[in-house]
Each structure stands twice: as C-alpha cells, then as structure tokens.
Amino acid sequence: MAKTQLGARVDEDVAELAKKRAADLGLSVGDYLARLVQDDASGLRARAVEAAARFLAEHQTVFDEAEQAQRAPRETRAA
C-alpha cells in the first residue's frame, strides 16, 4: 500500500505522549497514529468506551462498597 506523509502541529506534551505510547506498543509514531485513526473510523474505540461505561454502570455498587471500606476507620483491637 502506498504511503502518504502528513504534517500536523500538536502541543509538545501531546507529541511526547504519542512517542511514548507508540514506543510502549512497539510501533512507529506513524503506525500508532494510523491505528488510532482506523480504530476511530471503524467505531472500535466508541464500542470499547460504551462497553466500559456499561461495565461500570452494572458494577457501580461493588466499586462504591470497596471505596467505602477503604475510607472506613479501621477498628483497633487490644490484644
């Protein structure tokens, strides 16, 4: 497949994040950006976000209970 070079200006922090994330995935920045665009265009990203939202909604009480347990003062017992 033929490749086309694109030029884009982004904030330095965004550029650094893209470089680091691409490296984490073992990809070039160009391949990483291509993957992001393909995932977005195919609806994959939207479906993943929707699935995560459904999961959180279904299990919110579990997360709330765990958070409350962490905040509750620990009982100390004398030996």
C-alpha positions as CSV (number, residue, x, y, z in Angstrom):
1,M,0.0,0.0,0.0
2,A,1.3,3.5,-0.9
3,K,2.2,5.7,2.0
4,T,1.5,9.5,2.2
5,Q,3.3,11.8,4.6
6,L,1.2,14.1,6.7
7,G,2.3,17.1,8.7
8,A,0.5,18.1,11.8
9,R,1.2,20.6,14.6
10,V,0.5,19.4,18.1
11,D,1.4,20.6,21.5
12,E,4.8,19.3,22.7
13,D,3.2,17.3,25.5
14,V,0.9,15.6,23.0
15,A,3.8,14.8,20.8
16,E,5.7,13.3,23.7
17,L,2.7,11.2,24.8
18,A,2.3,9.9,21.2
19,K,6.0,9.0,21.0
20,K,6.0,7.2,24.4
21,R,2.8,5.3,23.7
22,A,4.0,4.2,20.3
23,A,7.2,3.0,21.9
24,D,5.3,1.1,24.5
25,L,3.4,-0.7,21.8
26,G,6.5,-1.3,19.7
27,L,5.2,0.9,16.9
28,S,6.4,3.9,15.0
29,V,4.5,7.1,15.7
30,G,3.1,6.9,12.1
31,D,1.8,3.4,12.7
32,Y,0.4,4.3,16.1
33,L,-1.5,7.3,14.6
34,A,-2.7,5.1,11.7
35,R,-4.0,2.6,14.3
36,L,-5.8,5.3,16.2
37,V,-7.5,6.6,13.1
38,Q,-8.5,3.1,11.9
39,D,-9.9,2.3,15.4
40,D,-11.8,5.6,15.4
41,A,-13.1,5.3,11.9
42,S,-14.2,1.6,12.4
43,G,-16.1,2.5,15.5
44,L,-13.9,0.2,17.6
45,R,-13.0,3.0,20.0
46,A,-16.6,4.0,20.5
47,R,-17.7,0.4,21.1
48,A,-14.9,0.0,23.7
49,V,-15.9,3.2,25.5
50,E,-19.6,2.1,25.5
51,A,-18.6,-1.4,26.9
52,A,-16.6,0.2,29.6
53,A,-19.4,2.5,30.6
54,R,-21.9,-0.4,30.7
55,F,-19.5,-2.4,32.9
56,L,-19.1,0.5,35.3
57,A,-22.8,1.1,35.4
58,E,-23.5,-2.6,36.1
59,H,-20.9,-2.9,38.8
60,Q,-21.0,0.5,40.4
61,T,-22.2,-0.8,43.8
62,V,-19.2,-3.0,44.0
63,F,-16.9,-0.1,43.4
64,D,-18.8,2.1,45.9
65,E,-18.6,-0.6,48.6
66,A,-14.9,-1.0,48.1
67,E,-14.3,2.7,48.3
68,Q,-16.4,3.0,51.4
69,A,-14.5,0.1,53.0
70,Q,-11.2,1.9,52.3
71,R,-12.5,5.1,53.9
72,A,-14.0,3.5,57.0
73,P,-11.8,3.9,60.1
74,R,-10.1,0.6,60.9
75,E,-11.1,-0.9,64.2
76,T,-8.2,-1.4,66.6
77,R,-8.4,-4.3,69.0
78,A,-6.4,-4.6,72.1
79,A,-4.5,-7.9,72.4
